[in-house]
Amino acid sequence: MIDTHSHIYGPEFDEDRDLVVQRAREAGVECILLPNINAETIRPMLSLCAAYPRYYYPMMGLHPEDVREDYQQVLRAMRQELQHPRHPFIAIGEVGLDFYWDETYRTQQLDAFEQQVCWARDLGLPLVIHTRSAHRELVEVMERHRQERLTGIFHCFGGTREEAVELLSFDGFVLGIGGVLTYKKSALPEVLRSVPLERIVLETDAPYLAPVPHRGKRNESAYVVHTLQRLAEVYECTPETVDEVTTKTAKRIFDLP
Protein backbone atom coordinates (compact mmCIF):
# COMPACT_ATOMS: atom_id res chain seq x y z
CA MET A 1 0.00 0.00 0.00
CA ILE A 2 1.00 3.61 -0.58
CA ASP A 3 -0.46 6.42 1.49
CA THR A 4 -0.48 9.16 -1.13
CA HIS A 5 -1.45 11.95 1.26
CA SER A 6 -0.29 12.40 4.86
CA HIS A 7 0.71 15.39 7.00
CA ILE A 8 2.77 13.40 9.47
CA TYR A 9 5.32 16.23 9.70
CA GLY A 10 2.71 18.24 11.65
CA PRO A 11 2.78 18.92 15.40
CA GLU A 12 0.04 16.35 15.99
CA PHE A 13 2.76 13.67 15.65
CA ASP A 14 5.58 15.28 17.63
CA GLU A 15 5.21 12.92 20.58
CA ASP A 16 5.25 9.59 18.74
CA ARG A 17 6.24 10.10 15.12
CA ASP A 18 8.70 7.19 15.06
CA LEU A 19 6.04 4.84 16.42
CA VAL A 20 3.60 6.05 13.77
CA VAL A 21 6.15 5.16 11.11
CA GLN A 22 6.70 1.76 12.68
CA ARG A 23 2.97 1.03 12.72
CA ALA A 24 2.64 2.09 9.09
CA ARG A 25 5.40 -0.29 8.03
CA GLU A 26 3.92 -3.12 10.06
CA ALA A 27 0.55 -2.51 8.38
CA GLY A 28 2.16 -2.88 4.95
CA VAL A 29 2.52 0.75 3.91
CA GLU A 30 5.34 0.80 1.39
CA CYS A 31 5.85 4.57 1.42
CA ILE A 32 4.12 7.80 2.43
CA LEU A 33 3.77 10.92 0.31
CA LEU A 34 3.82 14.32 2.00
CA PRO A 35 1.96 17.32 0.54
CA ASN A 36 3.23 20.69 1.71
CA ILE A 37 0.87 23.29 3.22
CA ASN A 38 2.64 26.65 3.63
CA ALA A 39 6.05 28.27 4.08
CA GLU A 40 6.36 27.06 7.67
CA THR A 41 5.87 23.37 6.88
CA ILE A 42 8.65 23.07 4.29
CA ARG A 43 11.53 22.54 6.74
CA PRO A 44 9.76 20.02 9.02
CA MET A 45 8.62 18.08 5.96
CA LEU A 46 12.11 17.95 4.43
CA SER A 47 13.68 17.02 7.77
CA LEU A 48 11.33 14.05 8.02
CA CYS A 49 12.19 12.96 4.49
CA ALA A 50 15.91 13.18 5.31
CA ALA A 51 15.39 11.01 8.39
CA TYR A 52 13.53 8.34 6.39
CA PRO A 53 14.97 8.35 2.86
CA ARG A 54 13.00 6.45 0.23
CA TYR A 55 10.08 6.10 2.64
CA TYR A 56 8.77 9.66 2.71
CA TYR A 57 8.52 11.72 -0.46
CA PRO A 58 7.78 15.49 -0.34
CA MET A 59 5.64 17.74 -2.50
CA MET A 60 5.71 21.52 -2.85
CA GLY A 61 2.65 23.73 -2.81
CA LEU A 62 0.54 26.33 -1.02
CA HIS A 63 -2.72 25.01 0.41
CA PRO A 64 -5.74 27.17 -0.54
CA GLU A 65 -6.69 27.74 3.10
CA ASP A 66 -3.20 29.20 3.65
CA VAL A 67 -3.50 31.77 0.85
CA ARG A 68 -3.32 35.25 2.42
CA GLU A 69 -2.33 38.77 1.37
CA ASP A 70 1.33 37.72 1.19
CA TYR A 71 0.65 34.73 -1.09
CA GLN A 72 2.78 36.07 -3.95
CA GLN A 73 5.82 36.28 -1.69
CA VAL A 74 5.19 32.73 -0.44
CA LEU A 75 4.79 31.42 -3.98
CA ARG A 76 8.06 33.05 -5.06
CA ALA A 77 9.91 31.32 -2.22
CA MET A 78 8.34 27.97 -3.11
CA ARG A 79 9.19 28.42 -6.77
CA GLN A 80 12.82 29.00 -5.78
CA GLU A 81 12.80 25.66 -3.95
CA LEU A 82 11.64 24.01 -7.17
CA GLN A 83 14.39 25.67 -9.23
CA HIS A 84 17.16 23.67 -7.60
CA PRO A 85 18.35 21.11 -10.19
CA ARG A 86 18.20 18.24 -7.70
CA HIS A 87 15.13 19.23 -5.73
CA PRO A 88 13.38 16.27 -4.04
CA PHE A 89 9.76 17.19 -4.79
CA ILE A 90 7.65 14.58 -6.54
CA ALA A 91 4.56 16.75 -7.11
CA ILE A 92 2.98 20.18 -6.84
CA GLY A 93 0.69 19.94 -3.85
CA GLU A 94 -1.34 20.43 -1.85
CA VAL A 95 -2.93 23.11 -4.02
CA GLY A 96 -6.45 23.98 -5.08
CA LEU A 97 -9.54 25.94 -4.05
CA ASP A 98 -11.53 26.02 -0.81
CA PHE A 99 -14.48 28.37 -0.36
CA TYR A 100 -16.18 26.36 2.39
CA TRP A 101 -15.47 28.57 5.39
CA ASP A 102 -14.45 31.87 3.88
CA GLU A 103 -14.23 33.55 0.48
CA THR A 104 -12.19 36.54 1.65
CA TYR A 105 -9.25 35.47 -0.48
CA ARG A 106 -11.24 34.02 -3.35
CA THR A 107 -9.40 36.00 -6.06
CA GLN A 108 -6.03 35.22 -4.51
CA GLN A 109 -6.86 31.51 -4.26
CA LEU A 110 -7.80 31.39 -7.92
CA ASP A 111 -4.58 33.13 -8.93
CA ALA A 112 -2.41 30.98 -6.64
CA PHE A 113 -3.98 27.81 -8.01
CA GLU A 114 -3.51 28.92 -11.62
CA GLN A 115 0.15 29.72 -10.99
CA GLN A 116 0.79 26.35 -9.39
CA VAL A 117 -0.96 24.50 -12.21
CA CYS A 118 1.51 26.25 -14.50
CA TRP A 119 4.39 25.05 -12.31
CA ALA A 120 3.21 21.48 -12.79
CA ARG A 121 3.01 21.99 -16.53
CA ASP A 122 6.43 23.63 -16.81
CA LEU A 123 8.21 21.14 -14.54
CA GLY A 124 6.41 18.01 -15.70
CA LEU A 125 5.20 17.19 -12.19
CA PRO A 126 1.80 15.83 -11.11
CA LEU A 127 -0.69 17.96 -9.20
CA VAL A 128 -2.34 17.05 -5.90
CA ILE A 129 -5.52 19.12 -5.81
CA HIS A 130 -7.70 20.00 -2.82
CA THR A 131 -11.18 21.33 -3.54
CA ARG A 132 -14.11 22.10 -1.27
CA SER A 133 -17.21 24.07 -2.19
CA ALA A 134 -15.41 25.03 -5.41
CA HIS A 135 -16.06 22.25 -7.92
CA ARG A 136 -17.23 24.52 -10.72
CA GLU A 137 -14.36 26.95 -10.28
CA LEU A 138 -11.89 24.05 -10.20
CA VAL A 139 -13.18 22.64 -13.46
CA GLU A 140 -13.01 26.07 -15.11
CA VAL A 141 -9.31 26.36 -14.25
CA MET A 142 -8.58 22.81 -15.35
CA GLU A 143 -10.40 23.29 -18.65
CA ARG A 144 -7.95 26.05 -19.56
CA HIS A 145 -5.15 23.48 -19.22
CA ARG A 146 -6.88 20.42 -20.67
CA GLN A 147 -4.49 20.11 -23.62
CA GLU A 148 -1.33 20.30 -21.50
CA ARG A 149 -1.15 16.61 -20.51
CA LEU A 150 -1.30 17.30 -16.79
CA THR A 151 -1.49 14.42 -14.33
CA GLY A 152 -2.34 14.13 -10.68
CA ILE A 153 -4.86 13.41 -7.97
CA PHE A 154 -8.13 15.01 -6.98
CA HIS A 155 -7.49 14.59 -3.28
CA CYS A 156 -10.12 13.52 -0.76
CA PHE A 157 -12.84 13.04 -3.34
CA GLY A 158 -16.29 13.00 -1.80
CA GLY A 159 -18.51 14.25 -4.59
CA THR A 160 -21.34 12.94 -6.72
CA ARG A 161 -21.23 10.49 -9.60
CA GLU A 162 -21.59 13.41 -12.02
CA GLU A 163 -18.66 15.23 -10.40
CA ALA A 164 -16.54 12.09 -10.58
CA VAL A 165 -17.27 11.75 -14.29
CA GLU A 166 -16.39 15.40 -14.86
CA LEU A 167 -13.11 15.18 -12.95
CA LEU A 168 -12.07 11.91 -14.58
CA SER A 169 -12.62 13.45 -18.01
CA PHE A 170 -9.14 14.86 -17.36
CA ASP A 171 -7.32 11.78 -18.55
CA GLY A 172 -4.18 12.04 -16.44
CA PHE A 173 -5.99 12.31 -13.13
CA VAL A 174 -7.27 9.88 -10.52
CA LEU A 175 -9.33 10.19 -7.34
CA GLY A 176 -7.77 10.08 -3.88
CA ILE A 177 -9.96 7.99 -1.57
CA GLY A 178 -9.60 7.97 2.22
CA GLY A 179 -11.44 7.36 5.44
CA VAL A 180 -14.70 9.02 4.39
CA LEU A 181 -15.41 5.90 2.33
CA THR A 182 -15.85 3.91 5.55
CA TYR A 183 -18.41 6.22 7.17
CA LYS A 184 -21.88 4.80 7.65
CA LYS A 185 -23.72 7.57 5.81
CA SER A 186 -21.13 8.05 3.07
CA ALA A 187 -22.48 8.02 -0.48
CA LEU A 188 -19.02 7.23 -1.84
CA PRO A 189 -19.45 3.44 -2.12
CA GLU A 190 -22.32 3.89 -4.57
CA VAL A 191 -20.51 6.65 -6.48
CA LEU A 192 -17.33 4.59 -6.85
CA ARG A 193 -19.14 1.67 -8.42
CA SER A 194 -19.11 3.68 -11.64
CA VAL A 195 -15.39 4.53 -11.32
CA PRO A 196 -12.74 2.07 -12.55
CA LEU A 197 -10.46 0.85 -9.77
CA GLU A 198 -7.53 1.92 -11.96
CA ARG A 199 -8.60 5.55 -11.44
CA ILE A 200 -8.24 5.43 -7.64
CA VAL A 201 -5.37 5.79 -5.17
CA LEU A 202 -5.33 5.32 -1.39
CA GLU A 203 -4.75 8.16 1.05
CA THR A 204 -5.29 9.03 4.71
CA ASP A 205 -4.99 12.85 4.96
CA ALA A 206 -3.55 12.12 8.41
CA PRO A 207 -4.11 13.45 11.02
CA TYR A 208 -7.58 14.19 9.63
CA LEU A 209 -10.56 12.05 8.57
CA ALA A 210 -9.69 8.82 10.34
CA PRO A 211 -11.61 5.81 8.99
CA VAL A 212 -13.95 3.57 10.95
CA PRO A 213 -13.14 2.08 13.49
CA HIS A 214 -10.91 5.05 14.42
CA ARG A 215 -13.30 7.83 13.40
CA GLY A 216 -12.97 10.88 15.63
CA LYS A 217 -9.38 10.05 16.58
CA ARG A 218 -6.11 11.18 15.09
CA ASN A 219 -5.61 9.54 11.73
CA GLU A 220 -2.33 7.87 10.73
CA SER A 221 -0.96 6.04 7.73
CA ALA A 222 -1.43 2.55 9.20
CA TYR A 223 -5.18 3.12 9.06
CA VAL A 224 -5.16 3.20 5.26
CA VAL A 225 -5.76 -0.55 5.47
CA HIS A 226 -9.37 0.12 6.51
CA THR A 227 -9.98 2.14 3.36
CA LEU A 228 -8.38 -0.63 1.31
CA GLN A 229 -10.67 -3.23 2.87
CA ARG A 230 -13.77 -1.12 2.21
CA LEU A 231 -12.71 -0.64 -1.41
CA ALA A 232 -12.39 -4.41 -1.76
CA GLU A 233 -16.02 -4.71 -0.64
CA VAL A 234 -17.17 -1.98 -3.03
CA TYR A 235 -15.39 -3.54 -6.02
CA GLU A 236 -16.13 -7.11 -4.96
CA CYS A 237 -12.52 -8.15 -5.22
CA THR A 238 -9.74 -9.15 -2.84
CA PRO A 239 -7.82 -6.63 -0.72
CA GLU A 240 -4.70 -7.87 -2.51
CA THR A 241 -6.17 -6.75 -5.84
CA VAL A 242 -6.97 -3.28 -4.48
CA ASP A 243 -3.44 -3.06 -3.07
CA GLU A 244 -1.83 -4.10 -6.34
CA VAL A 245 -3.90 -1.82 -8.56
CA THR A 246 -3.78 1.31 -6.39
CA THR A 247 -0.05 0.91 -5.72
CA LYS A 248 0.67 0.58 -9.42
CA THR A 249 -1.38 3.70 -10.15
CA ALA A 250 0.35 5.73 -7.43
CA LYS A 251 3.81 4.69 -8.67
CA ARG A 252 2.86 5.69 -12.19
CA ILE A 253 1.41 9.08 -11.23
CA PHE A 254 4.38 10.04 -9.04
CA ASP A 255 7.11 8.20 -10.96
CA LEU A 256 8.10 6.29 -7.82
CA PRO A 257 10.67 3.47 -7.87
Secondary structure, 3 states (H helix, E strand, C coil): CEECCECCCCHHHCCCHHHHHHHHHHHCCCEEEECCCCHHHHHHHHHHHHHCCCCEEECECCCHHHCCCCHHHHHHHHHHHHHCCCCCCCCEEEEEEECCCCCCCHHHHHHHHHHHHHHHHHHCCCEEEEEECCHHHHHHHHHCCHHHCCCEEECCCCCCHHHHHHHHCCCCEEEEECHHHHCCCCCHHHHHCCCCHHHEEECCCECCCCCCCCCCCCCCHHHHHHHHHHHHHHHCCCHHHHHHHHHHHHHHHHCCC
